[in-house]
Amino acid sequence: MAAPERRRRHHPNFEIRGMQGWKALEAEEGLSEAGWRKEQQWALDMGLPGADSITDKSIPTFARGELPHFAGINTFLKAPYVENVRDVGKYDAAVLGIPFDSGTTYRPGTRFGPQGIRRISALYTPYNYELGVDLREQMTLCDAGDVFTIPANLEKSFDQISKGVSHVFSSGALPIMLGGDHSIGFPCVRGIAECTSKRIGIIHFDRHIDIQEKDLDERMHTTPWYWATNLPNVKPQNLVQLGIGGWQVPRYGVQEARKRGTNVLTIDDIEKIGLEKTAEIALELAWKDADAVYISFDVDSIDCGFVPGTGWPEPGGFLPREALKILGLVAAEGLCGLEVVEVSPPYDTSDITALFGLRVVVEALGSMVAHGKMGAHKHIIDKPVSF
């Protein structure tokens, strides 16, 4: 019996080499390996050549650098630890942890967020397949360690945070803040705003509106944008808030957002207009008469089924790929700072919330590198601080 004729069940004009998957395969060929070779040699110099029985002569005796992923000291992405923070200006971007959760009103634990994100970051390589970007080859990144925050003292901690952020920003390095609860949004923005006379817009991913004046008589994690948009060069008209909604949005904050005229899009709004249009609108509003844009990414903007390790979990938020898509599109225009907040390892499961926090950072960095925007913030640094 003759074999049955095989029928094509996909589109007759389908061509695999026209797909992103194949284009990404081709794009990798154009990436340098110089950074990786330099790191391998550094690992041998710092960690001793491997045992005689090891045939791969790039393997040292003591773990240094990216490999193996399960060993070594966990800085962010195994990036160099800058012991002397006066050296951060030698790098394109600097990660600083902000282990502070005294602005939390219900589920503490985000003081361990920087540790959690750094720990799971060992899982990643600096290469992204779809973007065709290798952060190790195309930019320089360091880990400046943590700001010394003061438990149970909001204002002293805020001053410490602002000083640390302003130092990094003044150096020319792009500050990447790992929180911490969302109260840090105010001192982080303040640290950047005091180093420039230029106007700053904010794109804020969250389920909560976070713009009431006080909570429990303090400037808590529900209040950062009230105080940030009081700064002379941070206007509420340039605050774009994406994903707000649900049953945890205090009416005090709603009233203040209405009074100040911020820009709020709910998940339903975003579903109706689409991800690309959402990014276009966010960019138009945040950049209107502004000179730079800051991103504040609260992981609780994601549906809580994906991010259990957070202080205020809420169903009905973004799917991870939706938020990452919008993030990549808005970061492509360049940033003056990025914070990731509300990762709470004590509530996490299998590090998946910390992993998402990590992904937010590398997604933003990758998008900026891919679009040639790394370092685009430097032109606004006209009032640098010096300590």
HUGISUL-V524868 format. One record per residue. RES is the residue in three letters. D_LAST is the distance of its C-alpha to the last C-alpha in whole Angstrom. Layout:
BEGIN
res | d_last
RES | D_LAST
RES | D_LAST
END
This chain:
BEGIN
res | d_last
MET | 86
ALA | 84
ALA | 80
PRO | 79
GLU | 77
ARG | 73
ARG | 72
ARG | 68
ARG | 67
HIS | 64
HIS | 63
PRO | 66
ASN | 63
PHE | 60
GLU | 59
ILE | 56
ARG | 54
GLY | 53
MET | 51
GLN | 48
GLY | 48
TRP | 50
LYS | 48
ALA | 45
LEU | 47
GLU | 47
ALA | 43
GLU | 42
GLU | 44
GLY | 42
LEU | 38
SER | 37
GLU | 37
ALA | 35
GLY | 32
TRP | 34
ARG | 36
LYS | 33
GLU | 32
GLN | 35
GLN | 35
TRP | 32
ALA | 33
LEU | 36
ASP | 34
MET | 32
GLY | 35
LEU | 38
PRO | 41
GLY | 43
ALA | 46
ASP | 49
SER | 51
ILE | 48
THR | 49
ASP | 46
LYS | 44
SER | 41
ILE | 41
PRO | 39
THR | 40
PHE | 36
ALA | 35
ARG | 32
GLY | 31
GLU | 33
LEU | 36
PRO | 38
HIS | 36
PHE | 37
ALA | 35
GLY | 32
ILE | 29
ASN | 28
THR | 25
PHE | 25
LEU | 28
LYS | 28
ALA | 25
PRO | 23
TYR | 20
VAL | 17
GLU | 16
ASN | 13
VAL | 11
ARG | 9
ASP | 13
VAL | 13
GLY | 14
LYS | 17
TYR | 19
ASP | 20
ALA | 19
ALA | 17
VAL | 19
LEU | 17
GLY | 20
ILE | 19
PRO | 22
PHE | 23
ASP | 26
SER | 26
GLY | 27
THR | 30
THR | 34
TYR | 36
ARG | 35
PRO | 32
GLY | 31
THR | 28
ARG | 26
PHE | 28
GLY | 27
PRO | 25
GLN | 27
GLY | 30
ILE | 29
ARG | 27
ARG | 31
ILE | 33
SER | 31
ALA | 32
LEU | 36
TYR | 34
THR | 35
PRO | 32
TYR | 35
ASN | 37
TYR | 41
GLU | 41
LEU | 38
GLY | 39
VAL | 35
ASP | 34
LEU | 30
ARG | 30
GLU | 31
GLN | 30
MET | 26
THR | 24
LEU | 22
CYS | 20
ASP | 19
ALA | 16
GLY | 18
ASP | 17
VAL | 15
PHE | 16
THR | 18
ILE | 20
PRO | 24
ALA | 26
ASN | 23
LEU | 22
GLU | 20
LYS | 17
SER | 18
PHE | 17
ASP | 14
GLN | 13
ILE | 14
SER | 13
LYS | 9
GLY | 10
VAL | 12
SER | 10
HIS | 8
VAL | 11
PHE | 13
SER | 10
SER | 11
GLY | 15
ALA | 16
LEU | 18
PRO | 17
ILE | 20
MET | 20
LEU | 23
GLY | 23
GLY | 24
ASP | 26
HIS | 26
SER | 25
ILE | 21
GLY | 22
PHE | 21
PRO | 17
CYS | 17
VAL | 19
ARG | 17
GLY | 13
ILE | 15
ALA | 17
GLU | 14
CYS | 13
THR | 16
SER | 19
LYS | 22
ARG | 24
ILE | 24
GLY | 27
ILE | 27
ILE | 30
HIS | 30
PHE | 33
ASP | 34
ARG | 37
HIS | 36
ILE | 35
ASP | 32
ILE | 31
GLN | 33
GLU | 31
LYS | 31
ASP | 33
LEU | 34
ASP | 32
GLU | 29
ARG | 27
MET | 28
HIS | 28
THR | 31
THR | 29
PRO | 26
TRP | 27
TYR | 28
TRP | 25
ALA | 23
THR | 26
ASN | 25
LEU | 22
PRO | 23
ASN | 23
VAL | 24
LYS | 28
PRO | 30
GLN | 33
ASN | 30
LEU | 30
VAL | 33
GLN | 34
LEU | 36
GLY | 39
ILE | 39
GLY | 42
GLY | 44
TRP | 44
GLN | 41
VAL | 39
PRO | 39
ARG | 41
TYR | 38
GLY | 36
VAL | 39
GLN | 40
GLU | 36
ALA | 36
ARG | 39
LYS | 38
ARG | 35
GLY | 37
THR | 35
ASN | 36
VAL | 38
LEU | 40
THR | 42
ILE | 43
ASP | 47
ASP | 45
ILE | 44
GLU | 47
LYS | 49
ILE | 47
GLY | 46
LEU | 42
GLU | 42
LYS | 43
THR | 40
ALA | 38
GLU | 39
ILE | 39
ALA | 35
LEU | 34
GLU | 36
LEU | 35
ALA | 31
TRP | 31
LYS | 33
ASP | 31
ALA | 28
ASP | 26
ALA | 24
VAL | 25
TYR | 24
ILE | 26
SER | 26
PHE | 29
ASP | 30
VAL | 33
ASP | 35
SER | 36
ILE | 38
ASP | 42
CYS | 41
GLY | 44
PHE | 41
VAL | 38
PRO | 40
GLY | 36
THR | 35
GLY | 34
TRP | 37
PRO | 39
GLU | 41
PRO | 44
GLY | 45
GLY | 42
PHE | 41
LEU | 42
PRO | 40
ARG | 41
GLU | 41
ALA | 37
LEU | 36
LYS | 38
ILE | 37
LEU | 33
GLY | 34
LEU | 36
VAL | 33
ALA | 30
ALA | 32
GLU | 31
GLY | 27
LEU | 24
CYS | 21
GLY | 20
LEU | 23
GLU | 23
VAL | 26
VAL | 27
GLU | 29
VAL | 30
SER | 32
PRO | 33
PRO | 35
TYR | 38
ASP | 38
THR | 41
SER | 40
ASP | 37
ILE | 38
THR | 35
ALA | 32
LEU | 34
PHE | 34
GLY | 30
LEU | 30
ARG | 32
VAL | 31
VAL | 27
VAL | 29
GLU | 32
ALA | 29
LEU | 27
GLY | 31
SER | 32
MET | 29
VAL | 30
ALA | 34
HIS | 33
GLY | 31
LYS | 28
MET | 25
GLY | 22
ALA | 24
HIS | 21
LYS | 19
HIS | 21
ILE | 19
ILE | 16
ASP | 16
LYS | 13
PRO | 10
VAL | 7
SER | 4
PHE | 0
END
